[in-house]
Amino acid sequence: MANIQRNNWHMPRRSFIRGAGATLALPLLESMMPLMAATGKIGRSGGEQKLPTRMGMLYMPNGVRSDKWTPSGVGSDFKLSPILQPLQRHQKELLILTGLQNKASFTGDGHYVKTAGWLTGTTISKTTGSDISANGVSMDQIAAQQVGQHTRLSSLELGTEAIASGIDRNVNYTQLYGSHISWRTENVPLPCETNPRAAFDRLFRPDSVGQGAHDQSVLDLVREETKRLRSKIGVADKAKLDQYLDSVREVEKRIEREAASLESGENLTPQMLLQIDTMDKRIEKAMGGKNGSREKVLNSLRRFNHTEHCRIMMDLMALAFWTDSTRVSTFMFGRAVSGRDFSFLDGVNGGHHQLSHHRGLKNELAEYQRINTWHSEQYAYLLDRMKQLKEGEGTLLDNCMLGYGSSLRDGNSHDPKNVPIVVAGKAGGAWETGRHLKYKKNTPLCSLWLSMLEGMGVEGMSNGLGDATKPLDGLI
């Protein structure tokens, strides 16, 4: 092993640096390798170290412009489509899978059945109330149940939009279904954490979550223990520790900046400010000159810069994987039927769900495609981060499987066949990436989920998942 430690001091993989109100799990250091090998927590495959595999699933609502999604060419000789062009620098790390479908989502409404059943491979129960049921456990939670005992968090669910709990009277489904892709049991969905600060605290301030204690950086709180650790580790480990702490502080600063901009209202659009002024005057008039609701209106209209919000959440996923705080995570770019306004993108003027119902109109198709491309840009950002983080003799991305896609193909027709799906990462060296794989008609999406579970070392799937009886061919 390169850069062997000059002393004989070793540390366990599950190591932390702590301070009052802060606990930082450490990334894999060379000082940890000997004890991991001695206890069987690290093995060898083909003469190389075998590290834990992580699995992340990134969900994009409202489908894609289908004629601009599929690459040309097959196998390793393929050219990325316009929507997937932002992934060009990562082409050798990708598996783009064409022809998969979730048969269980063929029935029911346009969105909710497909979203809630994306990772379960089951058909959800139709209801407008609280008696929800996915009729199955999602594949991420199947993995979490088996590998979660090895990490501090069994899984980490992240998102950007609050849970919708009303009733969609167009289809008579509760909107709860559109807010969840992770199901611990068939009746228990796992909500996404949408607040970056709360997600950060869950990782780095586990003893003070919800207490609002953010006067000091977590790095200040662990300063003394960090100094002690640095005095014991070698040069290579010091460099990795510095990279890790810099990454934590970078995310922390970005969260602070976003919180400050929310409090000042500086990221409100002119239209929002005009709406606030109009509502403020109406409230003041109705209250006879007394207005105590302006701040409430401001708070309801403030929003994150959506791109930065997503990227902070993906940075937290990367840090959670790098420190082995969890090996399973999901991220929802938005909930089903998301009407998020994407007018912040050049050439877009409207909401996501609205533009997904493009009716074949040229201008709306172009705007829909721009939103799809933006999603690919954010996925590419996560892959950038994963490739920057060294682990063992490779990168964190080498030891990951990062799925990215939607539960329907075209938002206008709600087509559930040939769903858009990409997976990045080599699953610890088990998968041959850099390929576009075309599968025959009616190939189950759940076969891919079985392959990913197999890559996580999950056992007991002999009965299959959903309509799949075996893992997907051609990945290994």
Secondary structure, DSSP 4 states (H G I P E B T S, - for coil): --S--SS-----SS-EEEETTEEEEPPP-GGGHHHHHHTTSSEEETTEEEPPPEEEEEE-TT---GGGTSPEEEBTEEE--TTTGGGGGGGGGEEEEEEEE-GGGSSS-SSHHHHHTTTT-SPPPP-SSS----SS--HHHHHHHHHGGGSSSS-EEEESSPPP-SEETTTTEEGGGGG---EEETTEEPPPB--HHHHHHHHH-TTSTTS---SS-HHHHTHHHHHHHHTTS-HHHHHHHHHHHHHHHHHHHHHHHHHHHHHHTTT--HHHHHHHHHHHHHHHHHTTT----HHHHHHHH----HHHHHHHHHHHHHHHHHTTS-SEEEEESS-TT---B-TTSTT--SBHHHHH--TT-HHHHHHHHHHHHHHHHHHHHHHHHHHHSEETTEETGGGEEEEEE-SSS-TTTT--SS--EEEES-GGGTS--SEEEEEEEEEEHHHHHHHHHHHTT----TT-BTTBSSPPTT--
